[in-house]
Amino acid sequence: MAQESPKNSAAEIPVTSNGQLEDSHEHSFNRDLKRSLPVGLGLSETKITSHGFDSTKEGVVEAGPFPGSSASPKSSVISPSSAAASRLAGQGCDLIIPTGSRAQQKSGPVVLADEVKNPAMEKLELVRKWSLNTYKCTRQIISEKLGRGSRTVDLELEAQIDILRENKKKYENILRLAQTLSTQLFQMVHTQRQLGDAFADLSLKSLELHEEFGYNADTQKLLAKNGETLLGAINFFIASVTTLVNKTIEDTLLTVKQYESARIEYDAYRTDLEELNLGPRDANTLPKIEQSQQLFQVHKEKYDKMRNDVSIKLKFLEENKVKVLHNQLVLFHNAIAAYFAGNQKQLEQTLKQFHIKLKTPGADAPSWLEEQ
């Protein structure tokens, strides 16, 4: 182009680092500026503003309205670079300024965008709510233990929970005794097996007592075999009852603990609402009462849900417990009775009835004489 536009001429105005124009170019700048300004706007009403940002040299020219002009006021901005446009927020230009960092040049009033949520503030709010809830629940627990606070009680459900906990202790005692019996029976079977091997060895070396040692060897081996069968039945009984106590009943008691926590929260917020309702009702307390009513309703729904869950689990647990214990008690009785009656066929039939497979290593292992 043979002739540059006024905007480009103004863009080449050098500005010193402290924001002042160089004197050698002042005359040419004023001449070009007159060409760029609209009619009715004189140079005397023009304000020249410069900003120094580190090593970047930029110039900004702002024009105010001419006092004697009847036309609507207009603003003319000459920006030598895109970086200068981003710093016009404080110069009175029409800008949209988001709360982030960028500024866009656009006609219209100044508009502030919605603030972005701060994760740190959200965490602080969660900690505040947790602390307040913990304080209310702790106060409720202390009040109940001191006999000052009231608590919600479901008599039927509480009785079922107490029975379940008592039965769990009794089942654990049965398990300990059954494990002791299993350990002692295992030691007896091991001793009988060794005794049978010793009798069999002596029957081979003592010709005059060959038959007597042989009878005792066969008897001890038969007792050891029947003992291993009984041991398999007892271990199956222990495994089934252990699953019932440590998994099924424990899972139900975990739900009971959650129910009790929900009950404490419900009573804590119920107490707060009752205290607010007993106080005065004015413009300051009405919002608090409404908020407390909402929180009370939330925890009431949670409490009702947990109470229903506990009732259902207790019902299913009772059905499962009766079925499991019925089979295991029949197994335990038949096995013990057949063993001490010496009824080997009945003992083996009992194990087949409950699909129990013996996995006792070394049951058919040869004696040390046969190994040699």
Buried (B, 14 or more C-beta within 10 A) or exposed (E): EEEEEBBEBBBEBEBEEEBEBEEEBEEEBEEBBEEBBEEBBEEEBBEBEBBBEEEEBBBBBBBEBBEEBEEEEBEBBBBBEEEBBBBBEEBEBEBBBEEEEEBEBEEEEEEEEEEEEEEEEEEEEEEEEEEEBEEBBEBBBEBBEEEEBEBEEBEEBEEBBEEBEEEBEEBBEBBEEBBEBBEEBBEBBBEBBEBBBBBBBBBEEEEEEEEEBBEBBBBBBBBBBBBBBBBBBBBBBBEBBBEBBBEBBEEBBEBBEBBBBBBBBBBBBBBBBEEBEEEEEEEEBEEEBEEBBEBBEEBBEBBEEBBEBBBEBBEEBBEBBEEBBEBBEEBBEBBBEBBEEEBBEBBBEBBEEBEBEBEBEEEEEEBEEEEE
